Amino acid sequence: MEMQKLYLLVPMAPLVGAMIAGLFCRVIPRWVAHTATIAGVAIAFIASVIIFKDVLAGNTYNGAVYTWLTSGDYKFEVGFLIDTLTTTMMLVVTFVSLMVHIYTIGYMQEDPGYNRFFSYISLFTFSMLMLVMSNNFMQLFFGWEAVGLVSYLLIGFWYTRPTAIFANMKAFLVNRVGDFGFILGIGLILAHFGTLDYKTVFERAPELASAMINIWGAAEWSLMTVTCICLFIGAMGKSAQVPLHVWLPDSMEGPTPISALIHAATMVTAGIFMVARTSPLFELSTTALSFVIIIGAITALFMGFLGIIQNDIKRVVAYSTLSQLGYMTVALGASAYSVAIFHLMTHAFFKALLFLGAGSVIIGMHHDQDIRNMGGLRKYMPITWITSLIGSLALIGTPFLAGFYSKDSIIEAVKFSNIPGSSFAYFAVLAGVFVTAFYSFRMYFLVFHGEERFGKADDAHHHEHHGDHDDEEASHDHHHGLAPGQKPHETPWVVTLPLVLLAIPSAVIGFIGIGPMVAGDYFKGVIHVDNVAHPALSQFLEHFHGAAAMGVHAFSTPPFYLALAGVLLSWFFYMKRPDIPAAIQRRFSAIHTLLENKYYFDKFNELVFAGGSRLLGKVLWKGGDVAIIDGFIVNGSAKLVGWIASITRLFQTGYVYHYAFTMIIGVFVLMTLWINRA
Amino acid sequence: MSTYPLLSLAIWIPIFAGLVVLTTGGDRNAPLARMISLVGAVAAFLITIPLWVGFDVANGGMQFVELSSWIPRFNINYHLGVDGISMLFVVLNAFITIIVVAAGWEVIQNKVAQYNAAFLIMSGLMNGIFTSLDGVLFYVFFEASLIPLYLIIGVWGGPNRVYAAFKFFLYTLFGSLLFLIALMYLFIQSGGSFSILEWHKLPIALGPQIWLFLAFMIAFAVKVPMWPVHTWLPDAHVEAPTGGSIVLAAIALKLGAYGFLRFSLPILPDASHELSGLVIALSLIAVVYIGFVALVQEDMKKLVAYSSIAHMGFVTLGFFMFSAMGIEGALVQMVSHGFVSGAMFFCIGVMYDRVHSRQIADYGGVVNKMPKFAALFMLFTMANAGLPATSGFVGEFMVILGAVKFNFWVAFAAASSMVIGAAYSLWMYKRVVFGDVANHHVEELSDINMREFAILGVLAIATLWMGLYPQPFTEVMHASVNDLLRHVAISKIQ
């Protein structure tokens, strides 16, 4: 088959699946819906593998499928750019999507929206593929918003739950704030490069490296800095960076499979992908990179802290995702784009694994999501236990596992970075290692080890802890839980098989990938790094002597001991002396309250932005439209007319068409008078 | 090129059909009246297809021209023609007329013949506006088209229809008179010609240009409507029956915007440049101010009416940046708004027919009872919020991108609609459609029937088609828009 047709097949196969499952969701049986969508995604995955091999053989592609729009001198096309970055993303997206599709058969089996759900996740796969395969900013934006739409539909999948339909609207709007910046960035590119085609833009970028634009008054700004910051604001929305991160924890309202697929593995990494893709632009602005690294560092560390106090199993993983996205962003800021993509890939596997594992636990617990009600599950759910352990170990950076290679590369690259903000970022990512290990194993111990706390009649436990109303709301509708005496059970094979298949890459992909992806020339010609201005990655690579050596060397570096300390401390706190966390909580109640309220971002947004907008709307409506324009001007004129009309009352018949007809006649009379005078 | 007088047919077929429908008499012949109306509307639509198919995209001038003398004494001619700017609106108008006739099929049971006749005649008159190349002919159509709209609101409207109709009347009368005076002035200046194309070439000093521009602007701004002469629109929409709202939003609002392109820009290029800042400022106020006002509306129709004003702000903004992207984006936005706002008003009508309320607070959980409707309504809500792959995105995207080149902060203000537009659209959708069944009215809802499904389905296809492949729509505009831009760039001051 011609490669172009194969490229087209990759996004189209899931789209066809989505259309079959979606348009006929009310008439087809369930097996048709899942077979059609799984077949579509499987075809996309197989085609991606073939394309991947083809690209490794050196056959890249950049071409248009059709012309979307022309206007003036501008031409917008829908097209594909197939290179190593694209194929990496294609493989990650289609593989995780395939796993999630299979998993969904088990997870959603009791849900009346089964077919609709399959339609949505296949539609998501299509949108995400269009996003990563794009060869221009227009289509990137298309995919960008389309994944946002599907995310919206899926967060609100259980559309009768008030929290879900609030969360999905919040997610869409916060993402739109990011897109607001993103579209301005795209506009700047079009205005100054005259095209949105990646290749042309990147080729011309050096010419415009020192271009200045007037933004505010007479002050001149670097075009590249403004453009890159605008683009990055888009990434901050999609990849949930502070302060646009607020939507991601709430997105846990959606069914767990999509938390794994969309809100951990793929969609939220679109921002990381976009910055890596536009590396030729970001390399031209150290200011923008500083901005990126600082935002990333704040996200990596401070979102990690929030993971420590969460009690909803999905929210722990959600905050962990936020923190890991911060790590990726830090890597971008350090100009280690390939490391960011590498971490994106490893993270996609182990985080999807952790989410699906959490989902498996949720099934086993009959939809109780509170980790305080769990404990000792390893006996009842052995496959879930082992795979979750692998995922957790990969996440905290255990040497030789996937997350170790990507995360340590980030830490090392940041260490060598010299841009403003990098020393703060280095501190943040190091401290983050400890925090990550602590919250990950806090969850792990509370869920799989220790005392069995489930199946108790109305546990008093619940009411001791106050201030966790968010968690309560989150699991309110589906809060069945285990009945007294009931035991959790291992989940069916459709659920555990994806866990096992994801555990494998979570263990080994780092060891395999680091050589070519970070140290090798896998991304040569795709990701551009200015080694003179931003030498962090090249300096790190001078110290790199292969994956095995890196793993061995890790035992003598701080991150390893920080992670170990985190694990041991969580073991001590939650297995040995559960009274200590409670005591700390009492002792430092101010900090605890701050964390409970998630640094007050939500409250601030609700008060200032949501409340402010409504107030402004009311003032403009009641004050501007109703009082001034209508009340004073229009009705004032009407009164004047009414006064005149009282003189001409004779002509009033009360029929609208008489007035209208009279007006026409009047117009003609007036016209005649004018013409004759002329 | 066709030798048939296609434009005359596009004008007079619906008017003739409307008159025939009137002869069917009282409501006992309602089925016949409906059938004739549908046939007339479909015939009128079919007539417009050769306009698009046979349109020469390389030719920026007038096509399908018809010219004959009407009132020789004043040199007034029956002069018709379409270019890349007006052609799509003739097609859109004919298309929307079918939708409107179908929309009132079961709903209107009172004075059926008159109702349908009003829409058919209105459709013909509006085609007259889009095709007139003679100032007087334009004016006659422009004013005459108000009569059916008055009737539609005044006879089949809601309880407060008299106030709404009067407000509408007052606003447009004010604008029309100034417009007429401007036409007279041009007639005199041009040495006795009412030809719009002649006026395009007429040299005028800057002073008179400014006055003429303001006169035109007031007339057109009321129609668009632009802030601050917009307050008639929410009232008119609220009182109008569903069909009236659809025509008002989909076509009637386009008349004012079209006037800017046909009169203000080419006849008064210097004044247009001189006063572009004013128009852009008013457009941005429409986008931002009206967006916030839409956010807090409690009546669905008012909300969509306000969102129409905000969307039309993009149109006037696009025109006055004097770039191909801006003008074409604005034109695309006009066509798209025809589909999307028409569909939004129809969706509200569907719910109103069942519950007899437009208050958001009276709904909640509609999706539980009307899943098919909810899915289609979602599509149009998203299109209203400018989601890519829907037509609503294309125009906004083009105008925003064009604006970045023009001025970053203008683009900034315009792009804020990405957030505000999504906020008011999705918040309404959430409160109306999502959630548990809110009350017994919602509990009793039945999902859309075949007729309603067909109407929304056709509009959905149009919305998606234009979003996924807008090239056929913009292709026809290029030559005319480029001609216009070249023309506007040349000063007329001598």
Interface residues (C-beta under 8 A of the other chain):
Chain A: R26 Y66 T67 W68 L69 T70 S71 G72 D73 Y74 M138 F141 F142 W144 E145 A146 L149 Y152 G156 Y159 T160 P162 I165 F166 M169 F172 L173 R176 V177 D179 F180 I183 L184 I186 G187 L188 L190 A191 I213 I215 S613 R614 L616 G617 K618 L620 W621 G624 D625 I629 D630 I633 V634 S637 A638 V641 V656 Y657 Y659 A660 F661 M663 I664 V667 L670 M671 W674 I675 A678
Chain B: F74 V136 Y139 E143 A144 L146 I147 Y150 L151 G154 A165 F166 K167 F169 L170 Y171 L173 S176 L180 M184 F187 I188 P228 T231 W232 Y289 F292 V293 A294 L295 V296 Q297 S323 A324 M325 E328 G329 G365 V367 N368 P371 M382 L387 P388 A389 F393 V394 F397 M398 I400 L401 A403 V404 K405 F408 A411 F412 A415 S416 M418 V419 I420 A422 A423 L426 W427 K430 V433 F434 G435 D436 L468 Y469 P470 Q471 T474 E475 H478
